Amino acid sequence: QVQLVQSGGGSVQPGGSLRLSCEVSRSLFTISAMHWYRQAPGKQRETVASILRSGSTGYVDSVQGRFTISRDVAQNAVYLQMDNLKPEDTAVYYCNAVDHGNDYWGRGTQVTVSS
């Protein structure tokens, strides 16, 4: 079992930055992968960024170069730094853990980018 507690998010103007945090109830070294997903109104949930147990990272093309996923293994936390935000980044963002084929989800946090 994995519990995920999200924090961060909010509203920002285009070009601004936000940081999302995800506190994990277990050591990150015991979890296969951590992901950030997002879901905009009327759209399917999509993977935004991923970090594997090895530390390897990956991003969807639309956020490459603007978003950074990172982790603090001592704090059992994963972060998503979002820079140069665009209106199309507006969505509910979810933290996700994959462990032994099981998916665990945070409650989601709203990110709104608007002038």
C-alpha positions as CSV (number, residue, x, y, z in Angstrom):
1,Q,0.0,0.0,0.0
2,V,1.2,3.5,-0.8
3,Q,-0.3,6.8,0.3
4,L,0.3,9.9,-1.6
5,V,-0.3,13.4,-0.3
6,Q,-0.1,16.2,-2.8
7,S,0.5,19.9,-2.2
8,G,1.1,23.0,-4.3
9,G,-0.7,24.2,-7.4
10,G,-2.9,27.2,-7.7
11,S,-3.4,30.0,-10.2
12,V,-0.7,31.8,-12.1
13,Q,-0.3,34.0,-15.2
14,P,1.1,32.7,-18.4
15,G,4.9,32.5,-18.2
16,G,4.8,31.9,-14.4
17,S,5.9,29.0,-12.3
18,L,4.5,26.6,-9.9
19,R,5.8,23.6,-7.9
20,L,3.8,20.5,-7.0
21,S,4.9,18.2,-4.2
22,C,3.9,14.6,-3.6
23,E,4.8,13.0,-0.2
24,V,5.0,9.2,-0.4
25,S,4.4,6.9,2.5
26,R,7.2,4.5,1.6
27,S,10.8,4.7,0.5
28,L,11.0,5.7,-3.1
29,F,13.5,2.9,-3.7
30,T,10.7,0.4,-3.0
31,I,8.4,1.9,-5.8
32,S,8.9,1.0,-9.4
33,A,7.9,4.4,-10.8
34,M,6.4,7.7,-9.9
35,H,4.4,9.8,-12.4
36,W,2.6,13.1,-12.6
37,Y,-0.6,13.0,-14.7
38,R,-3.0,15.8,-15.6
39,Q,-6.5,16.0,-16.8
40,A,-8.0,19.0,-18.4
41,P,-11.8,19.5,-18.7
42,G,-13.2,17.3,-21.5
43,K,-9.9,15.6,-22.1
44,Q,-8.3,12.3,-21.1
45,R,-5.8,12.0,-18.3
46,E,-2.3,12.1,-19.7
47,T,1.1,11.4,-18.3
48,V,3.1,14.6,-17.9
49,A,6.4,13.4,-16.3
50,S,7.8,10.2,-14.9
51,I,10.8,9.2,-12.7
52,L,11.8,5.6,-12.4
53,R,13.4,3.9,-9.4
54,S,16.7,4.2,-11.2
55,G,16.2,8.0,-11.4
56,S,15.6,8.1,-15.1
57,T,13.1,10.7,-16.1
58,G,10.7,11.2,-19.0
59,Y,8.3,13.9,-20.2
60,V,5.5,14.4,-22.6
61,D,6.6,16.5,-25.6
62,S,4.3,19.4,-24.7
63,V,6.2,20.1,-21.4
64,Q,9.7,19.1,-22.4
65,G,12.1,21.9,-21.4
66,R,9.5,23.6,-19.2
67,F,8.7,21.0,-16.5
68,T,11.1,19.2,-14.3
69,I,10.4,16.1,-12.2
70,S,12.6,15.4,-9.3
71,R,12.7,13.5,-6.1
72,D,14.1,13.7,-2.6
73,V,14.7,10.1,-1.4
74,A,15.5,11.2,2.1
75,Q,12.1,13.0,2.4
76,N,10.2,10.3,0.3
77,A,8.9,13.1,-1.9
78,V,8.5,13.7,-5.6
79,Y,8.2,17.2,-7.1
80,L,7.1,18.7,-10.4
81,Q,8.6,22.1,-11.1
82,M,6.6,23.9,-13.8
83,D,8.1,26.9,-15.5
84,N,6.9,29.0,-18.4
85,L,3.4,27.9,-17.8
86,K,0.9,28.2,-20.6
87,P,-2.9,28.3,-20.6
88,E,-3.0,24.8,-22.1
89,D,-1.3,23.5,-18.9
90,T,-4.5,24.2,-17.0
91,A,-5.7,20.9,-15.5
92,V,-6.0,18.9,-12.4
93,Y,-2.6,17.3,-11.7
94,Y,-2.3,13.9,-10.0
95,C,0.6,12.2,-8.4
96,N,0.8,8.4,-9.2
97,A,2.9,5.6,-7.9
98,V,3.2,2.2,-9.6
99,D,4.2,-0.7,-7.4
100,H,4.0,-4.4,-8.3
101,G,1.4,-3.7,-10.9
102,N,-0.8,-1.6,-8.6
103,D,-1.6,2.1,-9.2
104,Y,-1.9,4.5,-6.3
105,W,-3.1,8.1,-6.7
106,G,-3.0,11.4,-5.0
107,R,-6.2,13.4,-4.7
108,G,-5.2,15.8,-7.4
109,T,-4.5,19.5,-7.3
110,Q,-5.8,22.3,-9.6
111,V,-3.4,24.3,-11.7
112,T,-4.9,27.2,-13.6
113,V,-2.9,29.4,-16.0
114,S,-4.8,32.4,-17.0
115,S,-4.2,36.1,-17.6
